[in-house]
């Protein structure tokens, strides 16, 4: 799953530390999300979307695998 989290966060002028504090996660979690090393739980995805006033689909891009 791809995401636009880093792009959106920077557009809002928010540091990773600030976003992490607002979402009650570590800065490392935000970094891992932005680098695609970690996919958020559905709860965290909702919290991120709500924080930015966006839909989950505007931030997280699910690309279905052709093998399915």
C-alpha positions as CSV (number, residue, x, y, z in Angstrom):
1,X,0.0,0.0,0.0
2,X,1.3,3.4,-1.0
3,X,0.6,6.6,0.9
4,X,0.9,10.4,0.6
5,X,1.4,11.0,4.3
6,X,4.8,12.7,4.0
7,X,3.6,15.0,1.2
8,X,0.4,15.9,3.1
9,X,2.2,16.4,6.4
10,X,4.8,18.8,4.8
11,X,2.0,20.7,3.0
12,X,0.5,21.4,6.4
13,X,3.9,22.4,7.8
14,X,3.8,19.7,10.5
15,X,6.9,17.9,11.8
16,X,6.9,14.2,12.3
17,X,7.2,14.7,16.0
18,X,4.2,17.0,16.1
19,X,2.1,14.5,14.1
20,X,3.2,11.6,16.3
21,X,2.3,13.5,19.5
22,X,-1.2,14.3,18.1
23,X,-1.8,10.7,17.1
24,X,-0.3,9.3,20.3
25,X,2.3,7.2,18.4
26,X,6.1,7.4,18.2
27,X,8.0,9.5,15.7
28,X,9.5,6.3,14.4
29,X,6.0,5.0,13.5
30,X,5.4,8.1,11.4
31,X,8.7,7.7,9.7
32,X,8.0,4.0,9.0
33,X,4.6,4.9,7.6
34,X,6.0,7.5,5.3
35,X,8.7,5.2,4.0
36,X,6.3,2.4,3.3
37,X,7.9,0.0,5.9
38,X,4.7,-0.2,7.9
39,X,1.0,-0.1,7.1
40,X,-1.3,1.5,9.7
41,X,-4.0,-0.3,11.6
42,X,-7.5,0.7,10.5
43,X,-7.8,2.8,13.7
44,X,-4.6,4.7,13.0
45,X,-5.5,5.3,9.4
46,X,-8.8,6.8,10.6
47,X,-7.0,9.0,13.1
48,X,-4.6,10.2,10.5
49,X,-7.4,11.0,8.0
50,X,-9.4,12.8,10.7
51,X,-6.4,14.8,11.8
52,X,-6.0,16.2,8.2
53,X,-9.7,16.4,7.5
54,X,-9.4,14.0,4.6
55,X,-10.7,10.5,3.7
56,X,-8.5,7.5,4.2
57,X,-8.5,6.9,0.4
58,X,-7.0,10.4,-0.1
59,X,-4.0,9.5,2.0
60,X,-3.5,5.7,1.6
61,X,-3.5,4.2,-1.9
62,X,-4.4,0.5,-2.1
63,X,-3.2,-1.2,-5.2
64,X,-4.7,-4.7,-5.6
65,X,-2.3,-7.5,-6.5
66,X,-3.0,-9.0,-9.9
67,X,-2.5,-12.5,-8.4
68,X,-5.6,-12.2,-6.3
